[in-house]
């Protein structure tokens, strides 16, 4: 016979037979690394023909810098990682196509090597530019974090004057890690100011990779 009392007894008996599952919650939060990491996209306009030019890891690290005196500067970030490289080149005259060639550097000089890979693209007509859009393979050396002062060769680039380049980076300021000095000296800078350089790590007067107008370049 089913009564309210019997139903209640059955529920109590059922609870006694099935042990309650208690979830253990970790109340202590994980202490994460306090490094500052930001994503940055940098643009450059090529002002002269570039032929088989090797860009190093330090060149890229030196594109963003902070001056410590009028003639000395340091890379703003202590490490960076390349997400993607893009380039666009428009033909300068009708029927005169232009070409971009991009090659991941195979051997960085430290006893390791990446799979050789060359990307190339040519413009068509007057309205279809040459376009390169590449990212490092997961197993390639170029996919790892790079120290700003690292001297390893990164890629080899050929492109015409007028090419627009974009590099998409993850940049990190690592606590307790001194930033590296620039490979090429600066001049007439103001201590404490933030500046840009060309993709080849050179100053505005000598670089072939000019940052956008209005940016402070040294």
C-alpha positions in Angstrom: 0.0 0.0 0.0 1.4 3.3 -1.0 1.1 6.0 1.5 3.0 9.3 2.0 5.0 7.7 4.9 6.0 4.7 2.8 7.1 6.9 -0.1 9.2 9.0 2.3 10.8 5.9 3.8 11.7 4.6 0.4 13.4 7.9 -0.5 15.4 7.9 2.7 16.4 4.2 2.1 17.4 5.1 -1.5 19.6 8.0 -0.3 21.3 5.8 2.3 22.1 3.2 -0.4 23.6 5.7 -2.8 26.6 7.5 -1.4 26.6 11.2 -2.2 29.3 12.4 -4.6 31.2 15.3 -3.2 33.2 17.4 -5.7 36.4 18.8 -4.4 36.9 22.3 -5.6 40.4 23.8 -5.7 39.9 27.1 -3.8 43.5 28.3 -4.4 43.8 30.0 -7.8 46.7 29.1 -10.0 49.4 31.8 -10.0 50.0 32.6 -13.6 53.1 34.2 -15.1 53.1 38.0 -14.8 54.7 38.6 -18.2 53.0 41.2 -20.3 51.9 39.8 -23.7 50.3 41.8 -26.4 49.4 41.2 -30.1 50.7 43.8 -32.6 50.4 44.3 -36.3 53.1 46.4 -37.9 53.0 47.8 -41.4 55.8 48.9 -43.7 56.1 50.4 -47.2 59.0 49.3 -49.4 60.7 52.3 -51.0 63.2 50.5 -53.2 63.6 47.1 -54.9 64.5 44.3 -52.4 66.4 41.3 -53.7 67.0 38.2 -51.7 67.4 40.1 -48.4 67.8 38.1 -45.3 65.7 39.3 -42.3 67.0 38.1 -38.9 65.1 37.6 -35.7 66.9 40.6 -34.2 65.8 42.8 -37.2 62.2 42.1 -36.3 62.8 42.5 -32.6 64.4 45.9 -33.2 61.3 47.3 -35.0 59.9 48.5 -31.7 62.3 50.2 -29.4 62.7 52.5 -26.4 65.6 55.0 -26.2 67.7 55.2 -23.1 69.8 58.2 -24.4 70.2 60.2 -27.6 72.3 57.5 -29.2 71.3 54.3 -27.5 68.2 52.2 -27.6 66.8 48.8 -26.5 64.2 46.5 -28.0 60.8 47.3 -26.3 59.9 43.6 -26.0 62.2 40.8 -24.7 60.6 38.1 -26.9 58.2 37.8 -29.8 56.5 35.2 -32.0 55.3 35.6 -35.6 51.7 34.7 -36.3 51.6 35.7 -40.0 53.5 37.6 -42.7 51.5 39.4 -45.5 52.7 41.4 -48.5 50.9 43.1 -51.4 52.6 44.4 -54.5 50.7 46.3 -57.3 52.1 46.4 -60.9 53.4 49.9 -61.7 52.6 49.9 -65.4 50.2 48.1 -67.7 51.5 44.7 -68.8 54.5 44.9 -66.4 53.8 42.3 -63.7 55.7 42.3 -60.4 56.6 39.4 -58.1 57.0 38.7 -54.4 59.2 35.8 -53.3 59.3 34.7 -49.7 61.4 31.9 -48.3 61.6 30.6 -44.7 65.3 30.4 -43.8 66.2 26.7 -43.5 69.2 26.8 -41.2 69.5 29.3 -38.4 73.1 28.6 -37.5 72.4 26.8 -34.2 72.5 23.3 -35.5 68.7 23.1 -36.2 66.9 23.3 -39.5 63.4 23.8 -40.8 61.8 22.4 -43.9 62.7 24.6 -46.8 59.7 26.3 -48.2 59.4 29.1 -50.9 56.3 31.1 -51.5 55.9 33.2 -54.6 53.2 35.2 -56.3 53.0 37.4 -59.4 50.5 40.2 -60.2 48.1 39.9 -63.1 47.0 42.9 -65.2 46.6 46.2 -63.5 44.1 45.3 -60.8 45.3 42.0 -59.4 48.3 42.5 -57.1 50.8 39.9 -56.1 49.8 38.7 -52.6 51.8 36.6 -50.1 50.1 35.5 -46.8 52.1 32.8 -44.9 52.5 31.6 -41.4 55.2 29.3 -39.9 54.5 25.6 -39.8 54.0 24.3 -36.2 57.2 22.3 -36.3 59.3 25.0 -37.9 61.8 27.1 -35.9 60.1 30.2 -37.0 56.9 29.2 -35.1 58.7 29.4 -31.7 59.1 32.4 -29.4 62.2 34.4 -30.5 64.4 36.5 -28.1 64.6 40.1 -29.3 68.3 40.0 -29.5 68.5 36.6 -31.3 70.7 36.7 -34.3 69.2 33.7 -36.2 68.2 34.2 -39.8 64.4 34.2 -40.2 63.3 34.6 -43.8 64.5 35.8 -47.2 62.5 38.3 -49.1 62.4 39.7 -52.7 59.8 42.3 -53.6 59.5 45.5 -55.7 59.3 49.1 -54.6 55.8 50.0 -53.4 55.2 46.7 -51.7 53.1 46.9 -48.5 54.1 44.5 -45.7 52.3 43.5 -42.6 53.8 41.4 -39.8 51.4 40.0 -37.1 53.3 39.4 -33.8 52.7 38.3 -30.3 55.1 40.3 -28.1 56.1 39.7 -24.5 57.8 41.7 -21.8 59.4 39.1 -19.5 59.8 40.0 -15.9 63.4 39.9 -14.7 64.8 39.6 -18.2 66.8 42.5 -19.5 65.9 43.7 -23.0 68.6 43.6 -25.7 70.4 46.5 -27.2 69.7 47.5 -30.7 71.9 46.1 -33.4 72.2 49.4 -35.2 72.8 52.7 -33.4 70.2 55.5 -33.2 70.7 59.2 -33.3 69.0 62.4 -31.9 66.6 60.3 -29.8 64.9 61.4 -26.5 65.5 59.1 -23.5 62.3 57.3 -22.5 60.6 57.8 -25.8 59.1 54.9 -27.9 60.2 54.6 -31.5 59.9 52.3 -34.6 62.4 51.1 -37.1 62.3 49.5 -40.5 61.7 45.7 -40.8 65.5 45.4 -41.6 66.3 47.0 -38.2 67.6 50.2 -39.8 66.8 53.8 -39.2 64.5 55.9 -41.3 67.3 57.4 -43.4 68.6 54.0 -44.6 65.8 51.5 -44.3 63.9 50.1 -47.3 61.0 49.3 -45.1 59.3 52.5 -44.0 56.8 52.5 -41.1 53.5 54.4 -41.7 53.6 58.2 -41.8 53.1 59.9 -38.5 54.9 57.3 -36.4 58.1 58.2 -34.6 61.0 56.4 -36.4 64.6 56.3 -35.3 
